[in-house]
Amino acid sequence: MSNTKSAVLEYGAPEPAETAAVMADKLRFHTDSWDLSVDLEAGRPDISVIDARSRQAYVDGHIPGAVSLPHREMTEEAAARLDRQKVYVVYCDGIGCNASTKGAYKLAMLGLRAKELLGGLDWWRRDGHPVATSREPGSLRSAIAQEVARA
């Protein structure tokens, strides 16, 4: 065994229960593109997707079914139009963007349940999911059907 200290263990290692608690929180606060795509394809009525980027970024490309609600426009008035029974998955461009963090925070402060999409639109695309380019939300199921029809 080497006499050098471990870089991995320099600050110790958590007990299993500590790891489980932190990982459970991470899973409660975040989701990934695969899990979101499964729920959108299934048409789950309790999940809605919000694009927290600018309205122009939404038009240029968004997750099918997502609604454009830039984080700067998340007000009490805007929140009053949202269904309080749903969980809102908020996204932005990706890890270099924090609009999804700001959006999830603002929705939560307005009394809505929100999760952040890990990796945003960037990881959604990398995972091979379709992207819509319109002002209308559409749906993931219709986007997949259109791709199949084109093939």
N, C-alpha and C positions, 0 to 999 in steps of 0.2 A: 504494500500500500504506500502511496506517495505521502511525503511529509507536507505537501501543500494543502491549504484549506480548500474545501469545496466551495465553488462559486454558487452552486445550487442551494447548498445548505447553510450558507453564510448567515442567514437570518433565521435559521431554524426551519422546522417543518410543522405544519398544523396537525392536530389530532384528527382522526377520521370524522368525528362529529362536527368539528369546525369546518372542514372542507365541505361536508354535505350541506351545512347551513349556508355557506357562501355560494356554492353552486346552485342551490335551490333558489336563492335570491336572484342570481344572474338569470336563471331560466324564467323566473317570474317577470323580470323587467325587460328581457330581450327575447326576440325570436329570430330565426334565420329564414333565408329565402325558400329553402326546401319546405319547411313546415308551413310557411305562409302559402306557398303554391298549393300544397295539399288541401288546406282549408278553403282557398279560393276556388279550386277546381271542384270541391265538394259543394260549393255554394253555401257555406256556413253563414246563417243569418246573424250570428252574434259577433262576427268579426267585420270590421270596416278598415280600409286602408286610407291613410291621409298622406299626401305628398306635401311636405312642409317647405318646399323650395318655392321660387318665384313662379308666377303664373306662366311666364314665357318658358321656363325650364320644363314645366309640366307639359306644355303644348309640344315641345321638342322631343319629348319621350318620357313616358311614365308607365308604372305598373298597371296593366289592364284592370279596371275596376276601382282604381284609386281615385279619390276626390282631391282636387286642388284646394288646399287651405294653407297658404303661406303662414309660417309661424308668426310673422309680424301682424297678421290679420286675426289671430286667435284672441278674440275678445269675448266678453260675456254675451254680447249680441250674437256672435257667430256660434258660440257654444250652445245657445238656447235652441238652435236648429238641429243639434245633434242628439241622437238617441242615447240616453243615459244607461240603457241596458246593454249596450255594445261595448266591446273592447276595441280601441282604436290602435292600429299598428301604424306608427309614424315613421316615415323615411325621408332621406335626402339623397345627395349624390353618393356618399360613402364615407370612408373613415377620415377623409380630409375636410369634411363638412359637419357642422354641428347643428344644422337646422332641425334635424330629427330630435336631438336632445332637447333643444329649446322648445320644440313643438310638444313633445311628450310632457315636459315639465309644465308648460302653459295649460295643456288640456287637464292635467292632474290638478293644477291649482284652480281650475274652473269646475272641478268636481267630476271629471270624466276618467274612466280607466284607460290607461294607455301603456303600450309596449313599444320599444324601439326596435327597428329592423336592423340587425347587424349587417354592416357593409353596404347598406342602402341600395340604390339603383345599380351601382357598380357591381356588387356581388350578385344581385338579381340577374344581371346580364351574364356575368361569368358562369353562373350556374345553368345558363342556356334557356332561361325563361323569356317569353315574348315581352316586347315593349310596344306600347301603343303610342301613336303620334296624332293626337287630336285634342280638341277642347272637351270632349265628352269622356266620361269614365269608362264606358263599356264594361266588359267582364273578361276574366281570364278564360272562362269556358268558350266564349265566342271567339277570342283571339286564337285559341288552340284549334277550334273548328276551322277558322279561316286558313291557318297554316296547313292543316291537313288537306283542305280543299285545293290549295295551291300546289301541293306535292304530287 
